[in-house]
Amino acid sequence: MGFKRKGSRVEISRSGRLQRGALSAPCKVLDVSETGVKLESRLFVKSGDALQLVVELDQGRTLTCGLQVVHVRSPKFGATITSISPEDRERLAHILDDHVQSNFSRR
């Protein structure tokens, strides 16, 4: 049962909020890639669920995207990013770039 990931995942451990319709719950974003996220939340989800995610970034900024749940091992689950604005896509790219830069600068 292997998953085929397009990009590498970056651990970010950020607080976030999940929404499904009128239901809202806190979550922790464990890691992120260009195409998906791994989350931890008490919100009950099942494979195929559509969710909205808001991640808290530095300096009061947020990143918002639509998700579809693809893998559940409660309380953690993985989801594919299904919708994201160009501005938030750029913020996500900066998170990934910063991680790569900091890993290469460490010796």
C-alpha positions as CSV (number, residue, x, y, z in Angstrom):
1,M,0.0,0.0,0.0
2,G,2.4,2.7,-1.2
3,F,1.6,6.3,-1.8
4,K,3.1,8.1,-4.8
5,R,4.2,11.6,-3.8
6,K,5.2,14.1,-6.4
7,G,7.2,16.3,-4.0
8,S,9.0,15.9,-0.7
9,R,7.2,16.8,2.5
10,V,8.4,19.5,4.9
11,E,7.7,19.4,8.6
12,I,6.2,22.6,9.7
13,S,4.2,21.9,12.9
14,R,1.8,24.9,12.6
15,S,-1.6,25.5,14.2
16,G,-4.5,25.6,11.8
17,R,-8.3,25.4,11.5
18,L,-10.3,22.9,9.5
19,Q,-13.8,23.6,8.3
20,R,-16.4,21.3,6.8
21,G,-19.6,23.2,6.2
22,A,-20.6,24.8,9.5
23,L,-18.3,22.5,11.4
24,S,-14.9,23.9,12.5
25,A,-12.1,22.3,14.5
26,P,-8.5,23.2,15.4
27,C,-5.8,21.1,13.9
28,K,-2.0,20.8,13.7
29,V,-0.3,20.8,10.3
30,L,2.4,18.3,10.7
31,D,4.0,18.5,7.3
32,V,3.3,20.0,3.8
33,S,4.3,19.5,0.2
34,E,3.3,21.3,-3.0
35,T,0.4,19.0,-3.4
36,G,-0.7,17.9,0.1
37,V,-0.6,18.0,3.8
38,K,-0.5,15.7,6.8
39,L,-2.7,16.9,9.7
40,E,-3.6,15.9,13.2
41,S,-7.1,16.8,14.4
42,R,-10.0,15.5,16.5
43,L,-12.4,16.3,13.7
44,F,-13.8,13.0,12.4
45,V,-12.9,12.6,8.8
46,K,-13.1,9.8,6.2
47,S,-11.4,9.3,2.9
48,G,-12.9,11.5,0.2
49,D,-14.1,14.3,2.6
50,A,-13.7,17.8,1.3
51,L,-12.3,20.3,3.9
52,Q,-11.1,23.9,4.1
53,L,-7.8,24.5,5.9
54,V,-6.5,27.8,7.3
55,V,-2.9,27.6,8.5
56,E,-1.4,30.3,10.8
57,L,1.9,31.6,9.5
58,D,4.4,34.2,10.8
59,Q,3.5,37.9,11.2
60,G,-0.2,37.2,11.4
61,R,-0.4,35.9,7.9
62,T,-2.5,32.8,6.9
63,L,-2.6,30.3,4.1
64,T,-6.0,29.0,3.0
65,C,-6.6,26.0,0.8
66,G,-9.2,23.3,-0.1
67,L,-8.4,19.7,0.8
68,Q,-9.6,16.2,0.0
69,V,-8.8,13.5,2.5
70,V,-6.9,10.6,1.0
71,H,-5.6,8.6,4.0
72,V,-6.8,8.4,7.6
73,R,-5.1,6.9,10.6
74,S,-6.9,8.7,13.4
75,P,-6.1,11.3,14.8
76,K,-3.8,11.9,11.8
77,F,-4.7,12.1,8.2
78,G,-3.3,13.0,4.8
79,A,-5.0,15.2,2.3
80,T,-4.5,16.5,-1.2
81,I,-4.7,20.2,-1.9
82,T,-7.6,20.7,-4.3
83,S,-7.8,24.5,-4.4
84,I,-5.4,27.3,-3.5
85,S,-5.2,30.9,-4.6
86,P,-2.1,32.1,-6.5
87,E,-1.1,34.2,-3.4
88,D,-1.3,31.2,-1.1
89,R,0.4,29.0,-3.6
90,E,3.3,31.5,-3.5
91,R,3.3,31.5,0.3
92,L,3.5,27.7,0.2
93,A,6.4,27.8,-2.2
94,H,8.2,30.1,0.2
95,I,7.7,27.7,3.1
96,L,9.2,24.9,1.0
97,D,12.0,27.0,-0.4
98,D,12.9,28.3,3.1
99,H,13.1,24.7,4.3
100,V,15.4,23.7,1.5
101,Q,17.6,26.8,2.0
102,S,18.0,26.1,5.8
103,N,18.8,22.5,5.2
104,F,21.5,23.3,2.7
105,S,23.0,26.0,4.9
106,R,23.4,23.7,7.9
107,R,26.7,21.8,8.0
